[in-house]
Amino acid sequence: MAQVVLGLGSNQGNPKENLDRAIEALATLGTVKEVAPYILSAPEGYDAQPDFVNTVLVLSTPYQPAALLKKLKELETRLGRVPTFKDGPRVIDLDILFYDDQIIFDTDVMLFVPHPRLIQREFVLKPLSYILPDFVDPKTQQTITQLYRELMRKKGKVTCKIL
């Protein structure tokens, strides 16, 4: 069984409820091991939309990376996600952040692990720091705590808050 770290986000309808429903649905793909606290974050890339509620979790799953990505996209659709535009509003967003300690670059299915922008995202690193502070990012060889501290040093301020 692979240990996968997923990022979840929502800013449409009732975002907390959407995350709760997604976590429940993810249990059909394996065992949800640990869920980080929910956080509130401003949208990035496209500002004219509501704030997001985000979390991360650890999923133990038998699915290989490409198959898991396909299942996650199906789950997003089942939970009400409708394609809009890059960085647009969404009912649910499910991203593979880490897949064991693998580095994956699969252009056939557009799967890049670790997630290419995770080290720039407070809304990912902050909740990760609660459940996996000592996990080492296989790409940077830094712990989540180190990545989060470096991001906060660069940003100069905390912009996400725990709900």
N, C-alpha and C positions, 0 to 999 in steps of 0.2 A: 504494500500500500504506500502510495506517495503521500508526502506531507506537503500540502499546497497552502499558500497564503493568498487569500482573496481580498480585494478591496471592493466595498459596496458603497453606493451613493444614490441619493434620491432627492429631488426637489419639486416634485409634482404631487398633487393630492395631499395625503397625509404621509410625509416622508418617513417618520418613525415606524408607522404601521407597514409601509412598503418594505422597509428593512427587515422588520419582524417576519413578514410573509416570505421574503427571500431567504432568510436564514432557515426557516421551517422547510422551504422547498429544497434548499441545498442538502438537507439531510437525505434526500432521495439519491444523491450522488456519492454518498459516503457518510462519514461520521464527522459532525461538527465538533471539534475538540475544544476550542476556546474562542470567545468573542470579546473584542475590545469594547471599551465604552463608546457610546455614540458621541460624535462631535458635530458642531455647527460650523460651517465654513462658507465664506463668500464664494460666488462662482468665479471661475478663472477662464479667460479666453473670450467669454461673451458675458458682459456684466448685467445686461438688461433682463434678468431673470431672478427668481427667488434664491435665497441661500440654500445650500445643500446640507443634508444630514448624512454623515459618513461613518463607516466603521471598517474594521478589518477582522478577519477570522482565519483560523486554521482548520483545514478540511483534510481528513485522511480519506483518500479515494483510490479506487483501483484503475481509474481512467488515465490513459496516456495523455500527454499535453494537448495534442490536436483534437482528440476526441472530447476531452474536458472542455476545451474552448467551444466546440460545437454544442455541447450540452448546455453550457452557460448562456450562449446566444439563444437557444431554444427556450430556456428558462426565462430570460429577459422578456421574450415575446409573450410567453404564457402569463407573465406577471403584468403585462400591459404596456411594455415599452413599444413605442412607435418611432421609427427612424425620423430624425429631424435634420439637424446639421451639426457640424463639428462643434463640440463644447456647448451644445444647446441643452435646453431643459429635458429632463427624463424622469420617468416613473421609477426606473431602476437601472443601475449600471453595475455590472459585475466584471471585475478585472482580475486576471491572474497576475499577482505581484511576484511571487516566487513559486517554483516547482522544485521541491527538495532543494538541493544546492546546484541545480543545473543552470547553465546559460544556454538559452534557446533562441535561435534566429531562423524562423521558418516563414519565408516570404510567401509560400504557397497558401498558407492559412492566415497570414498576417499575425503571427504570434511571436512576441519578443519578450523574453523573460531573462532576468528580472525586468519588470515593467520599466520602459525607457525613461519615464519622467518621475519615477517614485522619489528620487533623491531631491527633487525640486518641490515636492508637495508636502506641506505641513499637514494637510488633512489625511495623508497616508502615514507619514512618519510619527505624528503625535500618537494616534491610537496604537500603532505598532510598538511604540516604546513602552506601552503598558503591558503588552502580552509577550513580546519577544525582544526585550531590550538587548540581549546578548547575541541575538541571531546575526551571523556574519553574511552580508551581501556578497554573493560569489563574484560579482563583477568588480566591486570596489575594494573588497576585502576589509571593509569596515563594519563595525556593529551598528545596529539600528540606533543605539544611543549616540554613537559617534556621528552618524549621519544627521540625526535630529539636531544635535548641538551645533554642528557646522551650518546647517540650514538656518537655525535661529541666529547664529552669529552674523550670517550674511544678511538676513532680513532685518535684524535689529529689533523685532517685536513679534509677539505672539498674536496671531490673527484668528486662530480657531479656539473654540471653547467647548469644554465637556458639557454635555447635556445631562 
